[in-house]
Amino acid sequence: MNVSSKAGRYELQQELGRGSMGVVYRAHDPVIGRTVAVKTVRLADEGSGLSHDELLTRFQTEARAAGLLAHPNIVVVYDAGEEDGLFYITMELVEGRSLQQLMNRRQNIPLPQVMRWMEQACSALEFAHQHSVVHRDIKPANLMLTADDTLKITDFGTAKILQLGATQTAHVIGTPSYMSPEQIKGKPVDGRSDVFSLGVVLYELLTGAKPFHGDSVTTVIYKIVNEDPVPPRELDASIPAGLSAVVNRALAKSPWARFQSCREFSEALHNYQDFDERKSARPGPAATASAPLPRSAPVVTQHIPSSVPSMAHAAAARRQRGSFWVVLVLLTIIGAAGYRAWPALQEIWQRSQSPAGFRFAPAQTAPPTAREEVLSPLPMPPPPMPDRANAISAAPEETQQAASPTSPAVPTIPANAVIRKPSTPAISPAAAEWKDRIEQAIVDSNAADRVRVLAAGNTLTLTGKLDPAAHRQLLGRLQSTPTSLQIIDDIEYSAEPAGDSTPVNEQ
């Protein structure tokens, strides 16, 4: 598709791809004379709490933060601006294809190649996180592969930039299948959210299936928040056990249970052969042994004569033997004291268990005198009765009736009873009300056969296909959405993206 419009000084030449987040063009920079990729997005200041100038300033600030990420595995951002209400970001044009296009071919990718891509992705994300930039939308479509098989991550900061021009609740925060649980819940995110998303990509590369699969966006969101994925090794026995354990750690629900950085994730992938022994360990701060020593404690190395080790070993052996005898004496003393104190302790316990007025005499070999009244000890208290509900449900019906013919009937619980959990989270009243309003707006726009509204908790998800004009008209009806709701825009444009033969900067 050829176009003749411009974005700032950049001459738009050809459309490369489009989606719900914007349109990407091949463009020419007449000042420098180079070919670039220009991504255009439309941001609305209505309902965002920002004036047009403030929105433009925030937009340029976020784009500038992404532009400071100079890394060989990150697509370079050159410029950002706005013209006639059209915001645009100019970036490096990647001559290649996306990882999504490669995965769509259903080819078996060799494990060494997968590990090399993951190492490059971890390196790029670790660099971005150290500069306080979180991607928020890691997915195969944003992982580009050049002609020499170098992986480059694109769209840094785009998810956060698009939030600027949305209402306080209608956030376009990522692609549902790759979002972390805390991102779905609308909580603050950090680099560990990107670790989760990259773990989803790795799972899909290894098994050919998504870890959280569902027929609808609502089902996918529910599984991400509430269900653990099937371990990769159970889907493909050829996947090493250590590598499967690494993927499981990256997909942990709690950010504190995941790898705490992409560097830690990369190290685990590099040493996955012996990760089995450490898969149950909780992640924590980096080991202090690797930290440099303070200047006040220099490391001193000196020569030790060969006779010193033998003397040291002999002294250690003597200390060990001495410790053994000390421990043995202490255990003997404790045992003797316990043996002598046991009768008195047993009598005290029996008195505490007996009714008032009874006393117990210690065991005697001679017959008691007339003045002593000896009563045999009461039997030990019976073991606690099992829970009545469990006992009744476990016993046959005939046994229950025979054991207690006069007791009231107690309903039994069948042994094969199954309590099913709901397949989707409950819908809040506000979400239900606004779901009806949005569906009515869709019907009024004659788009009922192209757009669906899915609800889960306080989240409404718009899914389907619309042309750009109808899409903007629909979003315009969401400006007054209450702050208690979160709306995910998963609507795609009707036009089909360019094929594999053209350079692509995916959304």
Secondary structure as the mmCIF struct_conf table of DSSP 4:
data_model
#
loop_
_struct_conf.conf_type_id
_struct_conf.id
_struct_conf.beg_label_comp_id
_struct_conf.beg_label_asym_id
_struct_conf.beg_label_seq_id
_struct_conf.end_label_comp_id
_struct_conf.end_label_asym_id
_struct_conf.end_label_seq_id
STRN STRN1 ASN A 2 ASN A 2
STRN STRN2 LYS A 6 ALA A 7
TURN_TY1_P TURN_TY1_P1 GLY A 8 ARG A 9
STRN STRN3 TYR A 10 GLY A 19
TURN_TY1_P TURN_TY1_P2 SER A 20 MET A 21
STRN STRN4 GLY A 22 ASP A 29
TURN_TY1_P TURN_TY1_P3 PRO A 30 GLY A 33
STRN STRN5 ARG A 34 VAL A 41
TURN_TY1_P TURN_TY1_P4 GLU A 46 GLY A 49
HELX_RH_AL_P HELX_RH_AL_P1 HIS A 52 GLY A 67
TURN_TY1_P TURN_TY1_P5 LEU A 68 LEU A 68
TURN_TY1_P TURN_TY1_P6 PRO A 72 ASN A 73
STRN STRN6 ILE A 74 ILE A 74
HELX_LH_PP_P HELX_LH_PP_P1 VAL A 75 VAL A 76
STRN STRN7 VAL A 77 GLU A 83
TURN_TY1_P TURN_TY1_P7 ASP A 84 GLY A 85
STRN STRN8 LEU A 86 MET A 91
HELX_LH_PP_P HELX_LH_PP_P2 GLU A 92 VAL A 94
STRN STRN9 GLY A 96 SER A 98
HELX_RH_AL_P HELX_RH_AL_P2 LEU A 99 ASN A 104
TURN_TY1_P TURN_TY1_P8 ARG A 105 ARG A 106
HELX_LH_PP_P HELX_LH_PP_P3 GLN A 107 PRO A 110
HELX_RH_AL_P HELX_RH_AL_P3 LEU A 111 GLN A 130
TURN_TY1_P TURN_TY1_P9 HIS A 131 SER A 132
BEND BEND1 ARG A 136 ARG A 136
HELX_RH_3T_P HELX_RH_3T_P1 PRO A 140 ASN A 142
STRN STRN10 LEU A 143 THR A 146
TURN_TY1_P TURN_TY1_P10 ALA A 147 ASP A 148
STRN STRN11 LEU A 151 ILE A 153
TURN_TY1_P TURN_TY1_P11 PHE A 156 GLY A 157
HELX_RH_AL_P HELX_RH_AL_P4 THR A 158 LEU A 164
TURN_TY1_P TURN_TY1_P12 GLY A 165 GLY A 165
BEND BEND2 ALA A 166 ALA A 166
BEND BEND3 GLN A 168 THR A 169
HELX_RH_3T_P HELX_RH_3T_P2 PRO A 176 TYR A 178
HELX_RH_AL_P HELX_RH_AL_P5 PRO A 181 ILE A 184
TURN_TY1_P TURN_TY1_P13 LYS A 185 GLY A 186
HELX_RH_AL_P HELX_RH_AL_P6 GLY A 191 THR A 207
BEND BEND4 GLY A 208 ALA A 209
BEND BEND5 PRO A 211 PHE A 212
BEND BEND6 ASP A 215 SER A 216
HELX_RH_AL_P HELX_RH_AL_P7 VAL A 217 ASN A 226
HELX_LH_PP_P HELX_LH_PP_P4 ASP A 228 PRO A 231
HELX_RH_AL_P HELX_RH_AL_P8 PRO A 232 LEU A 235
TURN_TY1_P TURN_TY1_P14 ALA A 237 SER A 238
BEND BEND7 ILE A 239 ILE A 239
HELX_RH_AL_P HELX_RH_AL_P9 ALA A 241 ALA A 250
TURN_TY1_P TURN_TY1_P15 LEU A 251 LEU A 251
BEND BEND8 LYS A 253 SER A 254
HELX_RH_3T_P HELX_RH_3T_P3 PRO A 255 ALA A 257
BEND BEND9 ARG A 258 ARG A 258
BEND BEND10 GLN A 260 SER A 261
HELX_RH_AL_P HELX_RH_AL_P10 CYS A 262 HIS A 270
TURN_TY1_P TURN_TY1_P16 ASN A 271 ASN A 271
HELX_RH_3T_P HELX_RH_3T_P4 TYR A 272 ASP A 274
HELX_RH_3T_P HELX_RH_3T_P5 ASP A 276 ARG A 278
TURN_TY1_P TURN_TY1_P17 LYS A 279 SER A 280
BEND BEND11 ALA A 281 ALA A 281
HELX_LH_PP_P HELX_LH_PP_P5 ARG A 282 PRO A 283
BEND BEND12 PRO A 285 PRO A 285
HELX_LH_PP_P HELX_LH_PP_P6 ALA A 286 ALA A 287
HELX_RH_3T_P HELX_RH_3T_P6 THR A 288 SER A 290
BEND BEND13 ALA A 291 ALA A 291
HELX_LH_PP_P HELX_LH_PP_P7 PRO A 292 PRO A 294
TURN_TY1_P TURN_TY1_P18 ARG A 295 SER A 296
BEND BEND14 ALA A 297 ALA A 297
TURN_TY1_P TURN_TY1_P19 SER A 306 SER A 306
HELX_RH_AL_P HELX_RH_AL_P11 SER A 307 GLN A 353
BEND BEND15 SER A 354 SER A 354
HELX_LH_PP_P HELX_LH_PP_P8 PRO A 355 PRO A 355
TURN_TY1_P TURN_TY1_P20 ALA A 356 GLY A 357
HELX_LH_PP_P HELX_LH_PP_P9 ALA A 361 ALA A 363
BEND BEND16 THR A 365 ALA A 366
HELX_LH_PP_P HELX_LH_PP_P10 PRO A 367 THR A 369
TURN_TY1_P TURN_TY1_P21 ALA A 370 ARG A 371
HELX_LH_PP_P HELX_LH_PP_P11 SER A 376 ASP A 387
HELX_RH_AL_P HELX_RH_AL_P12 ARG A 388 ALA A 394
BEND BEND17 ALA A 395 ALA A 395
HELX_RH_AL_P HELX_RH_AL_P13 GLU A 397 ALA A 403
BEND BEND18 PRO A 405 SER A 407
HELX_LH_PP_P HELX_LH_PP_P12 PRO A 408 ALA A 409
TURN_TY1_P TURN_TY1_P22 ALA A 415 ASN A 416
HELX_LH_PP_P HELX_LH_PP_P13 ARG A 420 PRO A 422
BEND BEND19 SER A 423 THR A 424
HELX_LH_PP_P HELX_LH_PP_P14 PRO A 425 ALA A 426
STRN STRN12 ILE A 427 ILE A 427
HELX_LH_PP_P HELX_LH_PP_P15 SER A 428 SER A 428
HELX_RH_AL_P HELX_RH_AL_P14 PRO A 429 ASP A 444
TURN_TY1_P TURN_TY1_P23 SER A 445 ASN A 446
TURN_TY1_P TURN_TY1_P24 ALA A 448 ARG A 450
STRN STRN13 VAL A 451 ALA A 456
STRN STRN14 GLY A 457 GLY A 457
TURN_TY1_P TURN_TY1_P25 ASN A 458 ASN A 458
STRN STRN15 THR A 459 LEU A 466
HELX_RH_AL_P HELX_RH_AL_P15 PRO A 468 GLY A 476
TURN_TY1_P TURN_TY1_P26 ARG A 477 SER A 480
TURN_TY1_P TURN_TY1_P27 THR A 483 SER A 484
STRN STRN16 GLN A 486 TYR A 493
BEND BEND20 SER A 494 ALA A 495
HELX_LH_PP_P HELX_LH_PP_P16 GLU A 496 ALA A 498
TURN_TY1_P TURN_TY1_P28 ASP A 500 SER A 501
BEND BEND21 THR A 502 THR A 502
#
